[in-house]
């Protein structure tokens, strides 16, 4: 995910607790966000080719395995799906 959502994102915390999942956030400096936005808006990154897999958050280990084996370029984890 690049940027912050403009509205609240809802998910069921029970799924995170039951599966003992962890969520990490990072703070990105404004200058880096501006540069990333310009690159995306200019179409300089083929996002359709970069994101090769979309998995529910519960399948994070499967996503990591895909990346380790070189079978995925970018795995997107969807936190609202368990």
Secondary structure, 3 states (H helix, E strand, C coil): CCCCCCCCCCCCHHHHHHCCCCCCCCCCCHHHHHHHHHHHHCCCCCHHHHEEEEEEHHHHHHHHHHHHCCCCCEEEEECCCC
